[in-house]
């Protein structure tokens, strides 16, 4: 029966084209489980499908897990391609590709983290070995070189120099102060209000405080030797620095020199902070969750961290 249209008083009636009359280029599909609309114009009538228990929106069992697995495989492949591309670029096409050095530090900062954290801060000794093998200039990270000639220090860190601080290195501290300012302009602006405290006259005015703390350390060392005991000069010298700084900056000396062990916990806390600093450089994604850690949990990480939390001063303006 051919397709056609008949008219009646309440409107035309459209007849469907039989399946045997459809052209191959005009296939018509039907979704099982959905209601089919009749082709009668006017009020819409629906009839149930052949199998009302099936649905076009229903996904066959196992399809979701297969799709998830496929996306996971795609993600792994994409990460693999990115990693291989990054290694090739950093090793052969990076601006520092011509600087001599081992392969691993040329493609990742993991080398520095390994020697500073897992090797208990032995990276400075490793640097001597690298310079002995590769020369005075060694590539120690994808974007970092190390110079053995001490004369380069004044060339880089002179006043008015054009070298900026490394954002990866200082950004791991997660604080915004003059010490962590990246650009020279920002550092100059932040330091300006403090310039008077570092003037020549201010340093001479501080001499009495320095001499007092140094004399106290000498007395502590002399008393320990007279008693046949050992004196921890590392902690003692750190105690001198802390007592001088706190008395001058806060007018509230922490008196580490008066503690029997020179408050060794502070040295441990500083050492632990160094470990976290290197870890945050390698894994910056950890900075945010660690900074949001409640104080009660942070204190349970160890006695050193508990004492470090006591040093934190929060001021509200």
C-alpha positions as CSV (number, residue, x, y, z in Angstrom):
1,X,0.0,0.0,0.0
2,X,1.5,3.3,-1.1
3,X,1.8,6.2,1.3
4,X,-0.8,8.8,0.9
5,X,-3.1,11.2,2.7
6,X,-6.9,11.2,3.0
7,X,-8.9,14.1,4.1
8,X,-11.9,14.1,6.3
9,X,-13.9,16.8,8.1
10,X,-11.8,16.9,11.3
11,X,-8.4,16.9,9.3
12,X,-6.1,14.8,7.2
13,X,-5.2,11.2,8.1
14,X,-1.5,10.3,7.4
15,X,-0.9,6.7,6.7
16,X,2.5,5.1,7.5
17,X,4.6,3.7,4.8
18,X,4.7,-0.1,5.1
19,X,8.1,-1.6,5.9
20,X,8.2,-3.4,2.5
21,X,7.8,0.0,0.7
22,X,10.6,1.9,2.5
23,X,13.7,2.8,0.6
24,X,17.0,1.4,1.9
25,X,18.3,4.9,2.3
26,X,15.4,5.8,4.7
27,X,15.6,3.2,7.5
28,X,13.4,3.7,10.4
29,X,14.3,2.3,13.8
30,X,12.2,1.9,16.9
31,X,13.5,1.9,20.5
32,X,12.1,-1.1,22.4
33,X,10.4,-0.1,25.6
34,X,9.2,3.3,24.5
35,X,5.7,4.1,23.5
36,X,5.1,4.7,19.8
37,X,3.1,7.6,18.6
38,X,0.5,7.0,16.0
39,X,0.8,8.9,12.8
40,X,-2.7,10.3,13.1
41,X,-2.7,14.0,13.3
42,X,-4.7,15.8,15.9
43,X,-4.7,14.4,19.4
44,X,-1.6,12.3,20.0
45,X,-2.2,8.6,20.7
46,X,0.4,6.3,22.1
47,X,0.7,2.5,22.0
48,X,3.0,0.4,24.0
49,X,6.1,-1.2,22.4
50,X,6.5,-4.8,21.7
51,X,8.3,-5.5,25.0
52,X,7.5,-3.0,27.7
53,X,10.0,-4.6,30.1
54,X,12.9,-3.3,28.0
55,X,14.1,0.3,27.9
56,X,16.3,2.3,25.5
57,X,17.8,4.1,28.5
58,X,18.8,0.9,30.2
59,X,22.4,0.0,29.8
60,X,23.3,-3.7,29.5
61,X,24.9,-5.3,32.5
62,X,28.7,-4.8,32.5
63,X,28.6,-1.8,30.1
64,X,29.2,0.7,32.9
65,X,32.3,-1.2,34.2
66,X,33.6,-1.6,30.7
67,X,33.2,2.1,30.0
68,X,34.9,3.0,33.3
69,X,37.8,0.7,32.5
70,X,38.1,2.2,29.0
71,X,38.3,5.7,30.5
72,X,40.9,4.6,33.0
73,X,43.0,3.0,30.2
74,X,42.7,6.2,28.2
75,X,43.8,8.3,31.2
76,X,46.8,6.0,31.8
77,X,47.8,6.2,28.1
78,X,47.5,10.0,28.2
79,X,49.7,10.2,31.3
80,X,52.2,7.8,29.7
81,X,52.4,9.9,26.6
82,X,52.8,13.1,28.6
83,X,55.5,11.6,30.8
84,X,57.5,10.3,27.8
85,X,57.1,13.6,26.0
86,X,58.2,15.5,29.1
87,X,61.3,13.3,29.5
88,X,62.3,13.7,25.9
89,X,61.8,17.5,25.9
90,X,63.7,18.0,29.2
91,X,66.6,15.8,28.2
92,X,67.1,16.8,24.6
93,X,65.3,20.0,23.8
94,X,65.2,22.0,27.0
95,X,67.3,25.2,27.2
96,X,69.5,23.5,29.8
97,X,69.9,20.3,27.8
98,X,73.5,21.2,27.1
99,X,74.5,21.4,30.7
100,X,76.3,18.3,31.9
101,X,74.8,16.2,34.7
102,X,73.1,12.8,35.5
103,X,70.1,11.7,33.5
104,X,67.5,11.6,36.4
105,X,67.9,15.1,37.7
106,X,67.7,16.4,34.1
107,X,64.1,15.1,33.9
108,X,62.7,15.3,37.4
109,X,63.2,17.0,40.8
110,X,62.8,13.7,42.5
111,X,66.6,13.4,42.6
112,X,67.0,16.4,45.0
113,X,64.1,15.1,47.2
114,X,65.7,11.6,47.3
115,X,69.0,12.9,48.6
116,X,67.6,15.5,51.0
117,X,64.8,13.3,52.5
118,X,65.5,9.6,52.1
119,X,69.3,10.1,52.3
120,X,68.9,12.4,55.4
121,X,70.1,15.7,53.9
122,X,73.2,14.3,52.1
123,X,72.6,16.2,48.9
124,X,75.3,18.8,49.7
125,X,77.9,16.0,49.8
126,X,76.4,14.5,46.6
127,X,77.0,17.9,44.9
128,X,80.8,17.6,45.5
129,X,80.8,14.2,43.8
130,X,78.8,15.6,40.8
131,X,81.2,18.5,40.4
132,X,84.2,16.2,40.6
133,X,82.6,14.2,37.7
134,X,80.9,16.8,35.5
135,X,82.8,20.0,36.1
136,X,82.0,23.4,37.7
137,X,78.5,23.6,36.3
138,X,76.1,20.7,36.9
139,X,72.4,20.4,36.1
140,X,70.7,19.2,39.3
141,X,67.1,19.6,38.2
142,X,65.1,20.2,35.0
143,X,65.2,24.0,35.6
144,X,68.2,24.3,38.0
145,X,72.0,24.2,37.8
146,X,74.6,24.3,40.5
147,X,77.7,26.4,40.3
148,X,80.9,25.3,42.1
149,X,82.8,28.7,41.7
150,X,82.1,30.8,44.8
151,X,82.8,34.0,42.8
152,X,79.4,33.5,41.1
153,X,77.6,34.2,44.4
154,X,78.3,38.0,44.2
155,X,77.4,38.0,40.5
156,X,74.0,36.5,41.2
157,X,73.0,37.9,44.6
158,X,74.4,41.4,44.2
159,X,72.2,44.5,44.9
160,X,70.3,45.4,41.7
161,X,70.8,41.9,40.2
162,X,68.3,40.7,37.5
163,X,68.0,37.2,38.9
164,X,64.7,36.3,40.6
165,X,64.1,33.7,43.3
166,X,62.9,30.2,42.3
167,X,59.1,30.0,42.8
168,X,59.2,26.3,43.3
169,X,61.8,26.6,46.1
170,X,60.2,29.4,48.0
171,X,56.6,28.6,47.2
172,X,56.9,25.4,49.2
173,X,56.9,27.6,52.4
174,X,53.3,28.6,51.6
175,X,53.7,32.0,53.2
176,X,53.7,35.5,51.7
177,X,56.4,37.5,53.4
178,X,59.5,39.5,52.3
179,X,61.7,36.4,52.5
180,X,59.5,34.5,50.0
181,X,58.9,37.4,47.6
182,X,59.9,36.1,44.1
183,X,60.6,39.2,42.1
184,X,63.2,41.8,43.1
185,X,60.6,44.6,42.9
186,X,58.3,42.9,45.3
187,X,61.1,42.0,47.7
188,X,62.3,45.6,47.6
189,X,58.8,46.9,48.4
190,X,58.3,44.5,51.3
191,X,61.7,45.2,52.8
192,X,61.5,49.0,52.6
193,X,59.7,49.4,56.0
194,X,62.4,47.2,57.6
195,X,65.5,48.9,56.2
196,X,66.1,51.0,59.3
197,X,66.4,47.8,61.4
198,X,69.2,46.6,59.2
199,X,71.2,49.8,59.0
200,X,74.8,50.1,60.1
201,X,73.8,52.0,63.2
202,X,71.1,49.4,64.1
203,X,73.7,46.6,63.9
204,X,76.1,48.5,66.2
205,X,73.2,49.0,68.7
206,X,72.6,45.3,68.6
207,X,76.2,44.5,69.5
208,X,75.6,44.4,73.3
209,X,72.9,41.8,72.9
210,X,75.1,39.6,70.7
211,X,78.0,39.9,73.1
212,X,75.8,39.0,76.1
213,X,74.4,35.9,74.4
214,X,77.8,34.7,73.2
215,X,79.3,35.2,76.7
216,X,76.4,33.1,78.1
217,X,77.2,30.3,75.7
218,X,80.9,30.4,76.6
219,X,80.0,30.0,80.3
220,X,77.7,27.0,79.5
221,X,80.5,25.3,77.5
222,X,83.1,26.0,80.2
223,X,80.9,24.7,83.0
224,X,80.2,21.5,81.0
225,X,83.9,20.9,80.4
226,X,84.7,21.5,84.0
227,X,82.1,18.9,85.0
228,X,83.6,16.4,82.5
229,X,80.5,16.5,80.3
230,X,80.0,17.2,76.6
231,X,78.6,20.4,75.2
232,X,76.4,20.4,72.1
233,X,77.8,23.4,70.2
234,X,75.4,22.9,67.3
235,X,72.4,23.4,69.5
236,X,74.2,26.1,71.5
237,X,75.0,28.2,68.5
238,X,71.4,27.9,67.3
239,X,70.3,29.0,70.8
240,X,72.5,32.1,70.5
241,X,70.8,33.0,67.2
242,X,67.3,32.4,68.5
243,X,67.8,34.4,71.7
244,X,69.4,37.3,69.8
245,X,66.6,37.4,67.2
246,X,63.7,37.1,69.6
247,X,65.0,39.7,72.0
248,X,65.7,42.2,69.2
249,X,62.6,41.5,67.1
250,X,60.0,40.8,69.7
251,X,61.6,42.2,72.9
252,X,60.8,38.8,74.4
253,X,63.8,36.5,74.6
254,X,63.0,32.8,74.4
255,X,66.0,32.0,76.6
256,X,67.1,28.9,74.8
257,X,70.6,29.3,76.3
258,X,69.1,28.8,79.7
259,X,67.7,25.3,78.9
260,X,69.8,22.4,79.9
261,X,69.8,20.9,76.4
262,X,69.6,24.4,74.6
263,X,66.0,23.4,73.7
264,X,67.1,20.7,71.3
265,X,63.4,20.2,70.3
266,X,63.6,23.4,68.4
267,X,66.5,22.1,66.3
268,X,64.5,18.9,65.6
269,X,61.5,21.0,64.6
270,X,63.6,23.1,62.2
271,X,65.1,19.9,60.7
272,X,61.6,18.4,60.3
273,X,60.4,21.6,58.7
274,X,63.3,21.2,56.2
275,X,62.0,17.7,55.3
276,X,58.5,19.0,54.7
277,X,60.0,21.9,52.7
278,X,61.7,19.5,50.3
279,X,58.6,17.3,50.2
280,X,56.4,20.2,49.3
281,X,58.7,21.1,46.4
282,X,58.4,17.6,45.0
283,X,54.7,17.1,45.8
284,X,53.1,20.6,45.8
285,X,49.7,19.0,45.9
286,X,50.3,18.2,49.6
287,X,50.6,21.9,50.6
288,X,46.9,22.7,50.8
289,X,45.8,19.7,52.8
290,X,48.7,20.0,55.2
291,X,48.0,23.7,55.8
292,X,44.4,22.8,56.6
293,X,45.4,20.2,59.2
294,X,43.8,20.9,62.6
295,X,46.3,22.0,65.3
296,X,45.3,19.1,67.6
297,X,46.4,16.6,64.9
298,X,49.6,18.5,64.1
299,X,50.7,18.4,67.7
300,X,50.3,14.6,67.7
301,X,52.9,14.2,64.9
302,X,55.7,14.4,67.5
303,X,57.3,16.4,70.3
304,X,59.2,18.7,67.9
305,X,56.0,19.6,66.1
306,X,54.2,20.2,69.4
307,X,56.9,22.7,70.4
308,X,56.9,24.3,67.0
309,X,53.1,24.9,67.3
310,X,53.8,26.8,70.5
311,X,56.0,29.2,68.5
312,X,53.3,30.2,66.1
313,X,51.9,33.6,66.8
314,X,48.6,34.5,65.2
315,X,47.7,38.2,65.1
316,X,44.4,39.7,64.0
317,X,44.4,43.2,62.6
